[in-house]
Amino acid sequence: MTRTKAWLNLTGVGENSKLLFREIQEILEEVGRVNFIVPDMTKIKRNLETYENQRRRKRTQKAQKSLAQLLQDRVDVNPEDLPLDQRKKLLKWLLSDQQNIDDLLS
């Protein structure tokens, strides 16, 4: 039906054909209008929250792996071997939010 260029003949027999022609009539009455079902906003919000939680969980796992690797590698690193600007950045990052550090440790 969707590929016809000019005319389309539909035929049917029995009760099912009545349903088909009723559906076709309803479609023809709706020509020029777009109908759609508005999704349930609570379900959308729940899906978005689930997605955000998954992203947060992945970031946390990645950070934990990175920190574990850093702690493992620190045996081989003397902080004095790092350039002064990198040591300052590292120290600033480690001490950047004393309140959060206190919250994490309690």
Residue pairs with C-beta under 8 A, 6 or more apart in sequence:
1 8
10 20
10 21
10 24
11 17
12 18
12 20
12 21
79 87
79 90
82 90
95 101
